[in-house]
Amino acid sequence: MITTEQVQQAIGSTVRGTDGDKIGKVGQVYFDDVSGQPAWVTVQTGLFGTKETFVPVDGADLRDGEITVPYSKEKVKDAPNVDADQHLSEAEEAELYRYYGVDYTTAGTDTGYVADTGTDTGVDYSKTARHGDDVDDAMTLSEERLDVDKERVETGRVRLRKHVVTENVTQTVPVTREEVRLEREPITEANRDRAVDGPEITENEHEIVLHEERPVVHKETVPTERVRLGTETVTTEETVSDQVRHEEIDTERDGGTLR
């Protein structure tokens, strides 16, 4: 529960859901017309915080500059769309309480709002507007600031696929073969007996077998390397720009003279 004394601390603080995810930042605080206590906060969600979503402060915990609400990020983002620049009607408040599962019969009353003033518990919050009309003689200036978040998106997919490539491989290997040559030896006392053994003149033939080596190709499949896909994180810088508004003061005096 956020107390009246914590309102100024709550404005602009980060809002987180039950899962710890950041939902957005507090834009405005709405007060109960009867009790004068904070009843709702609006959370700036969407791109650059352009959308404001109502969240009840019952069960909310403000600690270390952050507010934790008892709802998930998706629950808050899908809340009914209610204009955050006006007094909440009974119908709007009832719809919001129903959505968040809060008993409207015990919690629901008309609710006014205050954006960045109203810490004084004596202020009638049902009449308090963004600039604190008729609260005191000071005027509060506000400005918009960019709150840029990052989201992780899928940019593409990479598949690892292998295919077969056929190529010609030429390799030179030495081979041997047998060739015929004539060998003559003279008749000597050592071989004379073998030379004259047999008929004196006759026809005859001798046959020898020639051999040669021929290349024989065998192929085998062997693993050469292992390949896998990996990712690495590359950090770059991107410039984001948008228009923001701020309030300035002009002074006027009746009669047209400024001092």
C-alpha positions in Angstrom: 0.0 0.0 0.0 1.3 3.5 -0.9 0.7 6.1 1.7 0.0 9.8 1.1 3.5 10.6 2.3 5.0 8.4 -0.4 3.3 10.0 -3.3 6.1 12.2 -4.4 8.5 9.2 -4.1 6.2 7.1 -6.2 5.9 9.5 -9.2 8.3 8.4 -11.9 9.4 5.3 -10.0 9.8 1.9 -11.8 6.9 -0.5 -11.5 7.6 -4.2 -11.5 5.2 -7.2 -11.6 5.1 -10.3 -9.5 7.6 -12.0 -11.8 10.1 -9.1 -11.3 9.7 -7.9 -14.9 9.7 -4.2 -15.4 6.2 -3.0 -16.5 6.9 0.8 -16.8 7.0 3.9 -14.8 4.4 5.7 -12.6 2.8 8.6 -14.4 0.1 9.7 -12.0 -1.4 8.9 -8.6 -5.2 8.9 -8.2 -6.7 9.5 -4.7 -10.0 8.2 -3.2 -12.5 11.1 -2.9 -13.7 9.9 0.4 -10.6 8.7 2.3 -8.1 11.0 0.5 -5.7 8.1 0.3 -3.9 6.9 -2.9 -6.1 4.4 -4.7 -4.6 4.0 -8.2 -1.4 4.6 -10.0 -1.1 4.9 -13.8 1.8 3.0 -15.3 3.4 4.3 -18.5 3.7 1.3 -20.8 4.1 0.8 -24.6 6.7 2.3 -26.8 8.3 5.4 -25.1 5.6 5.1 -22.4 2.9 6.5 -24.6 0.1 4.4 -22.9 -1.0 4.8 -19.3 -2.6 1.8 -17.6 -4.4 1.9 -14.2 -3.2 -0.4 -11.4 -4.7 -0.4 -7.9 -2.3 0.4 -5.1 -3.8 -2.2 -2.7 -1.0 -4.8 -2.2 1.6 -2.6 -3.9 5.0 -2.2 -2.2 7.2 0.8 -2.6 10.8 0.1 -1.7 14.2 1.4 -2.9 12.6 3.7 -5.5 10.6 0.9 -7.1 7.0 -0.3 -6.8 6.1 -4.0 -6.9 2.4 -4.7 -7.7 0.7 -8.0 -7.1 0.0 -8.5 -10.8 2.0 -9.9 -13.7 3.3 -7.6 -16.5 0.8 -9.1 -19.0 -2.1 -8.5 -16.6 -1.3 -4.8 -16.3 -0.7 -4.3 -20.0 -4.1 -5.9 -20.8 -6.1 -3.8 -18.3 -9.2 -1.9 -19.6 -8.3 1.2 -21.5 -9.4 4.2 -19.4 -8.4 7.9 -20.1 -5.8 8.9 -17.6 -6.5 12.6 -17.9 -9.8 12.8 -16.1 -11.7 12.0 -13.0 -12.5 8.2 -12.7 -16.2 7.6 -12.9 -17.9 4.9 -10.8 -18.4 2.8 -14.0 -14.8 3.0 -15.0 -13.6 2.3 -11.5 -15.9 -0.7 -11.2 -14.7 -2.1 -14.5 -11.1 -1.8 -13.3 -11.8 -3.4 -9.9 -13.6 -6.3 -11.6 -10.6 -6.8 -13.9 -8.1 -6.9 -11.1 -10.4 -9.1 -8.9 -11.0 -6.5 -6.2 -14.5 -6.3 -4.5 -15.8 -2.9 -5.7 -18.5 -2.8 -3.0 -15.9 -2.3 -0.4 -13.2 -0.5 -2.4 -15.0 1.5 -5.0 -15.7 5.3 -4.7 -15.2 8.2 -7.1 -11.5 8.9 -7.6 -9.6 12.0 -8.4 -6.0 12.2 -9.4 -2.8 14.1 -8.8 0.3 13.8 -11.1 3.1 15.4 -9.1 1.6 17.3 -6.2 -0.6 16.4 -3.2 1.7 15.2 -0.5 -0.1 17.4 2.0 -2.8 15.3 3.6 -5.0 18.4 4.0 -5.5 18.8 0.3 -8.9 17.9 -1.1 -7.7 15.4 -3.7 -11.1 15.2 -5.4 -10.4 18.7 -6.7 -6.7 18.3 -7.4 -5.7 18.6 -11.1 -2.3 18.2 -12.8 -1.0 21.6 -11.9 -2.4 21.8 -8.4 -5.2 24.4 -9.1 -6.0 26.5 -6.0 -3.6 24.4 -3.8 -1.0 27.1 -3.2 0.6 30.0 -5.1 3.2 27.7 -6.8 2.8 26.2 -10.2 4.4 22.9 -11.0 6.2 22.4 -14.3 6.4 19.0 -15.9 8.3 17.5 -18.8 8.3 14.3 -20.7 11.4 12.1 -20.7 12.4 9.2 -22.9 12.5 5.8 -21.2 14.0 3.5 -23.8 13.9 -0.3 -23.1 15.3 -3.1 -25.2 13.6 -6.3 -26.3 15.1 -9.4 -27.8 13.6 -10.3 -31.2 14.3 -13.1 -33.6 16.1 -11.8 -36.7 16.7 -15.0 -38.6 17.6 -18.6 -38.5 20.7 -20.5 -39.7 20.8 -24.1 -40.6 23.8 -26.4 -40.8 23.5 -28.7 -43.9 26.1 -30.8 -45.6 26.0 -32.0 -49.3 28.2 -34.2 -51.4 30.7 -32.7 -53.9 32.5 -35.0 -56.4 36.0 -34.1 -57.5 38.7 -35.7 -59.6 41.8 -36.9 -57.7 45.0 -37.8 -59.6 47.7 -39.7 -57.8 50.9 -41.2 -59.4 52.0 -44.7 -58.2 55.0 -46.7 -59.4 54.2 -50.0 -61.1 56.5 -52.8 -62.4 56.3 -55.2 -65.4 58.3 -58.0 -66.8 59.9 -57.7 -70.3 61.7 -60.4 -72.4 65.3 -60.1 -73.2 67.7 -62.6 -74.7 70.6 -63.8 -72.7 73.5 -65.5 -74.6 76.3 -67.4 -73.0 79.3 -69.1 -74.7 79.9 -72.8 -74.6 82.4 -73.6 -71.9 83.8 -76.7 -70.3 81.3 -76.1 -67.5 78.2 -76.1 -69.7 79.2 -78.3 -72.6 77.6 -81.5 -71.4 74.2 -79.7 -71.0 74.6 -78.1 -74.3 75.1 -81.3 -76.4 72.5 -83.3 -74.4 69.7 -84.2 -76.8 69.3 -84.3 -80.6 71.8 -82.5 -82.7 69.4 -80.5 -84.8 65.7 -80.3 -83.9 62.8 -77.8 -83.5 61.9 -76.7 -80.0 60.2 -73.8 -78.1 60.2 -72.5 -74.6 57.5 -70.4 -72.9 57.8 -68.1 -70.0 55.0 -66.1 -68.2 55.3 -62.3 -68.1 53.9 -60.3 -65.2 53.1 -56.6 -64.6 51.6 -54.5 -61.8 48.4 -52.5 -62.4 46.9 -49.9 -60.1 43.8 -51.0 -58.1 41.7 -48.2 -56.6 39.9 -48.7 -53.3 37.9 -45.9 -51.6 37.2 -45.6 -47.9 35.2 -43.0 -45.9 37.1 -41.3 -43.1 36.0 -38.4 -40.8 37.9 -35.2 -41.4 36.4 -32.7 -38.9 33.4 -31.8 -36.8 31.4 -28.6 -37.5 28.8 -27.0 -35.3 26.9 -23.7 -35.2 27.7 -21.1 -32.5 26.7 -17.6 -31.8 28.6 -14.6 -30.5 27.2 -11.3 -29.2 28.1 -8.2 -31.1 27.3 -4.8 -29.4 26.4 -1.9 -31.6 24.8 1.5 -30.9 21.5 2.7 -32.2 20.2 6.2 -31.9 16.5 6.5 -30.9 14.7 9.8 -31.2 11.2 11.0 -30.4 9.5 14.2 -29.5 9.1 15.2 -25.9 7.2 18.0 -24.4 7.9 20.3 -21.4 6.2 23.2 -19.8 7.6 26.7 -19.5 6.4 29.7 -17.6 5.3 33.1 -19.1 4.4 36.0 -16.9 1.9 38.7 -17.8 0.8 41.8 -16.0 -2.4 43.7 -16.7 -1.6 46.7 -18.8 1.0 44.9 -20.9 4.1 45.8 -18.8 6.3 43.1 -17.5 8.8 43.6 -14.7 
